[in-house]
């Protein structure tokens, strides 16, 4: 008789309990410090469904720090059905047999790993002693609030947090807690004294004029996707230290990088791979602004999902 495999299911409620944000950040940093090469990730596969009905995306990754594949659907019409636009799962395989051992909720995994990657990329810069950050967050959805939660969980000293949104009445107060929420048309006063900006929106055009920011600041941009969409203007990219997950991927997928490079204000040679920053091969200058642009890569899902799957049995 064939042996029946036991596959754990890690849902949206279980995942953050199994792997708190600080542990997800630690898993990402440990993988990069251990030699994981983000450039080895294959490009994601995108299948367009007939008649514009949506997309199916496949993101496989394999390293000694995690083996898995994320499969997600993106269906614009789902909002009218009362469903998330993006749904999916991540399947974890365990070496050396590559037996499937866990299925992880795809949306919850994205919500956890995206801010974990962001924070992992610039953690020492953000946690340097004696600095308190005045923070502005564009977007109060799962990614905006997830970044704040992760920053706080790893000990980043946030003096204040202001969420900038188009319609404050639509914000889920349970997600933002006691932090203030401000309409976009009133953002300028908050930007002028903010030195940490999180951009977590699907915007196609820059969200703010970077001349409003202090001379030295950090912008973490993770929301927009595609080579023709961006949340940050070229002026900031031109003067910042620009950290990316992988230069080749950023130059292919990220408008925040592609557009200023095309305009001639940012050289591809200035892009700093986050692995080299995490390993200490490159050190960020505290007297210069920093831009981190994330696109989301399969290796990140594999690392974080593997760490969560291992904790299922570690805590039982």
Buried (B, 14 or more C-beta within 10 A) or exposed (E): EEEEEEEBEBEBEBBBEBBBBBBBBBBBBBBBEEEBEBEEBEEBEEEEEEEEEBBBBBBBBBBEBBBBBBBBBBBEEBEEEEEBBBBBBBBBBBEEEEEBBBBBBBBBBBBBBBBBBBBBBBBEBBBEEEBEBBBBBBBBBBBBBBBBBBBBBBEBBBEBBBBBBEEBEEBEEEBBEEBEBBEBEEBEEBBEEBBBBBBBBEBEEBBBEBEBBEEEBBBBBBBBBEBEBBBBBBBBBBBBBBBBBBBBBBBEBBBBBBBBBEEEBBEEEEBBBBBEBBBEEBEBEEEEBBBBBBBBBBBBBBBBBBBBBBBBEEEE
